Amino acid sequence: MIQSRADLVQIMGEPAVPMTAMPESWQRIAEGHWLSEPRVYAAMAQVFLAKHQQGHVLFLERPETQHLQAAYCEGNGQLAWEAVTYFGNAFLPESYPDLEQIRQDVSDSPQEDDRQSLVNIVADLFAELGYDVPSTFYWTFLHPLQRTDLFEVRSFRFSEQDLAIARQFDAILHGGYVSILRRLIDSVSSRYGYFIEHGCGCDNHLAKLQPCDSAFSYKIPPEARQKTLRAFFWSILEEYLLFEQRAATRLVYADSMNFE
């Protein structure tokens, strides 16, 4: 439900949806202790929802777009609600993968060594980031385990197998390009001889594994951790909202073209 301006509250001088009007998951997160900054993350979700429900975006600051405000708020307000609802559920502790069970599931399977390495990569990422990234972050990188060939490349938009998870995984992979976080991901995966790759635009697909030449070590500087993970969270909210507004074309992926 879109909140009226009169119903909004202020957080650090910015409009925010009241906590009582947020999805139940965020009320639980705000009172919980498994995130390092539960109240900050909840506040960001409150502000994100208010900004899109009320049209607090640069596009609507143009004089020639004022007549579009109601339509923007209705459409993007709904998409923003979907984003905060999805990630609220994704931050709940029961949503995170059981890595030990997954290790057992991939034992004695084709490409077992590679699959175990992928589980190890995700386990190391969890050791670094814990619950401060949503469970979808880990499920995104585990997803290739669902494929017959671990190294298969698929397009989000045009893969029937992945349509159900494309929106949330695309948000994670695009948001993961926050530079410092990307360096951490690559550093962890390189320990096991791989890079986890995601191509944008001309090669848009789910995470894949590629052998890498050598390992390197990188840690997020302690003084940058909070801002890096907050920026990642805000980015994935935006990417989740925008996913269904983006057009895609098979021309990007065509191996040959016939214009007759």
C-alpha positions as CSV (number, residue, x, y, z in Angstrom):
1,M,0.0,0.0,0.0
2,I,1.4,3.4,-1.0
3,Q,1.7,5.7,2.0
4,S,0.4,9.3,1.8
5,R,3.0,12.1,2.5
6,A,1.2,12.8,5.7
7,D,1.8,9.2,6.9
8,L,5.6,9.3,6.3
9,V,8.2,9.7,9.0
10,Q,11.7,11.3,8.8
11,I,14.9,9.4,9.2
12,M,18.1,11.5,9.1
13,G,16.1,14.2,7.3
14,E,14.7,11.9,4.6
15,P,11.2,10.6,4.1
16,A,10.6,7.1,5.2
17,V,7.7,4.7,5.5
18,P,6.8,4.0,9.1
19,M,8.1,0.7,10.5
20,T,4.5,-0.4,11.3
21,A,3.7,-0.1,7.6
22,M,6.7,-2.2,6.4
23,P,6.6,-5.9,5.6
24,E,6.6,-8.0,8.7
25,S,10.1,-9.4,7.8
26,W,11.6,-5.9,8.2
27,Q,9.9,-5.4,11.6
28,R,11.5,-8.7,12.7
29,I,14.9,-7.7,11.2
30,A,14.9,-4.3,13.0
31,E,14.4,-6.1,16.3
32,G,16.9,-8.9,15.6
33,H,20.6,-9.3,16.2
34,W,21.9,-11.5,13.4
35,L,22.9,-8.5,11.2
36,S,25.6,-6.2,12.4
37,E,23.4,-3.1,11.6
38,P,19.8,-4.3,11.6
39,R,18.3,-0.9,12.3
40,V,20.3,0.8,9.6
41,Y,19.3,-1.8,7.0
42,A,15.7,-1.5,8.0
43,A,15.9,2.3,7.8
44,M,17.3,2.1,4.3
45,A,14.4,-0.1,3.2
46,Q,12.0,2.4,4.8
47,V,13.6,5.3,2.9
48,F,13.9,3.4,-0.4
49,L,10.2,2.6,-0.3
50,A,9.2,6.2,0.5
51,K,11.3,7.7,-2.2
52,H,9.8,5.5,-4.9
53,Q,6.3,5.7,-3.6
54,Q,6.5,9.5,-3.5
55,G,8.6,10.0,-6.6
56,H,11.7,11.5,-5.0
57,V,13.9,10.8,-8.0
58,L,15.8,13.1,-10.4
59,F,13.6,12.2,-13.3
60,L,10.6,13.9,-11.7
61,E,12.6,17.0,-10.8
62,R,12.4,18.0,-14.5
63,P,9.7,20.6,-15.3
64,E,8.5,18.6,-18.3
65,T,7.9,15.4,-16.2
66,Q,5.6,16.7,-13.5
67,H,2.6,15.2,-15.2
68,L,4.2,11.8,-15.0
69,Q,4.5,11.8,-11.2
70,A,1.3,9.9,-10.4
71,A,2.0,7.2,-12.9
72,Y,5.6,6.9,-11.7
73,C,4.6,6.6,-8.1
74,E,1.9,4.0,-8.8
75,G,4.2,1.8,-11.0
76,N,7.5,2.2,-9.2
77,G,5.8,2.3,-5.9
78,Q,4.6,-1.2,-6.5
79,L,8.0,-2.4,-7.8
80,A,9.7,-0.9,-4.7
81,W,7.3,-2.7,-2.4
82,E,8.2,-5.9,-4.2
83,A,11.9,-5.2,-3.7
84,V,11.7,-4.5,0.0
85,T,9.4,-7.4,0.5
86,Y,11.7,-9.8,-1.3
87,F,14.9,-8.8,0.4
88,G,13.2,-8.6,3.8
89,N,12.5,-12.3,3.5
90,A,16.0,-12.9,2.1
91,F,17.6,-11.5,5.2
92,L,15.7,-13.8,7.5
93,P,18.2,-16.4,9.0
94,E,16.1,-19.4,7.9
95,S,16.6,-18.3,4.3
96,Y,20.3,-18.9,4.2
97,P,21.8,-22.1,2.6
98,D,22.7,-25.1,4.7
99,L,26.2,-25.5,3.3
100,E,27.0,-28.8,5.0
101,Q,23.9,-30.4,3.5
102,I,24.8,-29.0,0.1
103,R,28.3,-30.5,0.4
104,Q,26.7,-33.9,1.0
105,D,24.3,-33.4,-1.9
106,V,27.1,-32.8,-4.4
107,S,29.3,-35.7,-3.3
108,D,29.7,-38.5,-5.8
109,S,28.2,-36.2,-8.5
110,P,29.7,-35.3,-11.9
111,Q,32.3,-32.6,-11.7
112,E,32.4,-33.2,-7.9
113,D,35.7,-31.4,-7.3
114,D,34.5,-28.3,-9.1
115,R,31.2,-28.4,-7.3
116,Q,32.9,-28.8,-3.9
117,S,35.1,-25.9,-4.7
118,L,32.1,-23.8,-5.4
119,V,30.6,-24.7,-2.0
120,N,33.9,-23.8,-0.4
121,I,33.9,-20.4,-2.1
122,V,30.5,-19.7,-0.8
123,A,31.4,-20.9,2.7
124,D,34.4,-18.6,2.7
125,L,32.3,-15.7,1.5
126,F,29.8,-16.4,4.4
127,A,32.7,-16.4,6.8
128,E,33.7,-12.9,5.5
129,L,30.2,-11.4,5.2
130,G,27.8,-13.5,7.3
131,Y,24.2,-12.2,7.4
132,D,25.2,-8.7,6.3
133,V,24.3,-9.6,2.7
134,P,21.0,-11.3,1.9
135,S,20.8,-15.0,1.5
136,T,20.2,-14.5,-2.2
137,F,23.9,-13.4,-2.4
138,Y,25.0,-17.0,-1.5
139,W,22.2,-18.7,-3.5
140,T,23.2,-16.8,-6.6
141,F,26.8,-18.2,-6.5
142,L,25.5,-21.7,-5.6
143,H,23.0,-21.7,-8.5
144,P,25.4,-23.4,-11.1
145,L,25.1,-26.5,-8.9
146,Q,21.6,-26.9,-10.4
147,R,23.0,-27.4,-13.9
148,T,24.1,-30.6,-15.5
149,D,27.3,-28.8,-16.7
150,L,28.6,-26.5,-14.0
151,F,30.2,-24.2,-16.6
152,E,27.1,-23.7,-18.8
153,V,26.4,-20.1,-19.7
154,R,22.8,-19.0,-19.8
155,S,21.1,-15.7,-20.5
156,F,18.8,-14.4,-17.8
157,R,16.2,-13.1,-20.1
158,F,16.0,-16.0,-22.6
159,S,16.7,-19.1,-20.4
160,E,13.5,-20.9,-19.6
161,Q,15.2,-22.7,-16.8
162,D,16.2,-19.5,-15.0
163,L,13.2,-17.2,-15.4
164,A,11.9,-17.8,-11.9
165,I,15.2,-16.6,-10.3
166,A,16.5,-14.2,-12.9
167,R,15.2,-11.0,-11.2
168,Q,16.8,-11.6,-7.8
169,F,20.0,-13.1,-9.1
170,D,20.5,-10.4,-11.6
171,A,20.1,-7.8,-8.8
172,I,22.8,-9.5,-6.8
173,L,25.3,-9.8,-9.6
174,H,24.9,-6.2,-10.8
175,G,25.0,-5.0,-7.2
176,G,28.1,-7.0,-6.6
177,Y,30.0,-4.8,-9.0
178,V,30.4,-2.3,-6.1
179,S,34.1,-2.3,-6.6
180,I,35.4,-3.2,-3.2
181,L,32.9,-6.1,-2.8
182,R,33.8,-7.4,-6.3
183,R,37.5,-7.6,-5.3
184,L,36.6,-9.6,-2.3
185,I,34.5,-12.0,-4.3
186,D,37.2,-12.5,-6.8
187,S,39.8,-12.9,-4.1
188,V,37.9,-15.7,-2.4
189,S,37.1,-17.6,-5.6
190,S,40.7,-17.3,-6.8
191,R,41.9,-19.3,-3.7
192,Y,40.3,-22.3,-5.3
193,G,41.5,-21.6,-8.9
194,Y,38.3,-19.9,-10.2
195,F,36.7,-16.6,-11.0
196,I,32.9,-16.3,-10.6
197,E,31.9,-14.2,-13.6
198,H,28.8,-12.3,-14.7
199,G,28.7,-10.6,-18.0
200,C,26.7,-7.4,-18.5
201,G,24.9,-6.2,-21.6
202,C,26.3,-8.3,-24.4
203,D,26.8,-11.4,-22.4
204,N,24.2,-11.4,-19.6
205,H,24.1,-14.7,-17.9
206,L,24.1,-16.3,-14.5
207,A,27.2,-16.9,-12.5
208,K,29.7,-19.3,-14.1
209,L,33.1,-20.7,-13.0
210,Q,36.3,-20.2,-15.0
211,P,39.7,-21.4,-14.1
212,C,42.0,-18.5,-13.1
213,D,45.8,-18.2,-13.4
214,S,46.7,-17.4,-9.8
215,A,45.2,-16.5,-6.5
216,F,45.3,-13.1,-4.9
217,S,44.4,-11.9,-1.4
218,Y,42.1,-9.0,-0.7
219,K,40.1,-7.9,2.4
220,I,37.6,-5.1,2.7
221,P,39.3,-2.4,4.8
222,P,37.5,-2.3,8.2
223,E,36.8,1.4,7.7
224,A,35.1,0.7,4.4
225,R,33.0,-2.3,5.3
226,Q,29.8,-0.6,6.5
227,K,29.6,1.8,3.5
228,T,30.5,-1.0,1.1
229,L,27.7,-3.3,2.3
230,R,25.2,-0.5,2.7
231,A,25.9,0.6,-0.9
232,F,25.5,-3.0,-2.0
233,F,22.1,-3.3,-0.3
234,W,20.9,-0.1,-1.8
235,S,22.1,-1.2,-5.3
236,I,20.3,-4.5,-5.2
237,L,17.1,-2.9,-4.2
238,E,17.4,-0.6,-7.2
239,E,18.4,-3.4,-9.5
240,Y,15.5,-5.6,-8.3
241,L,13.1,-2.7,-8.9
242,L,14.5,-2.0,-12.4
243,F,14.7,-5.5,-13.7
244,E,11.2,-5.6,-15.1
245,Q,11.5,-2.2,-16.7
246,R,14.5,-3.1,-18.9
247,A,14.0,-4.3,-22.4
248,A,16.1,-7.1,-23.8
249,T,16.8,-8.3,-27.4
250,R,17.9,-11.6,-28.9
251,L,20.1,-9.5,-31.2
252,V,22.7,-9.4,-28.5
253,Y,23.0,-13.2,-28.3
254,A,22.5,-14.1,-32.0
255,D,25.4,-16.1,-33.5
256,S,24.2,-15.0,-37.0
257,M,21.7,-12.6,-38.4
258,N,19.5,-12.5,-41.4
259,F,18.0,-9.1,-42.3
260,E,16.0,-10.3,-45.4
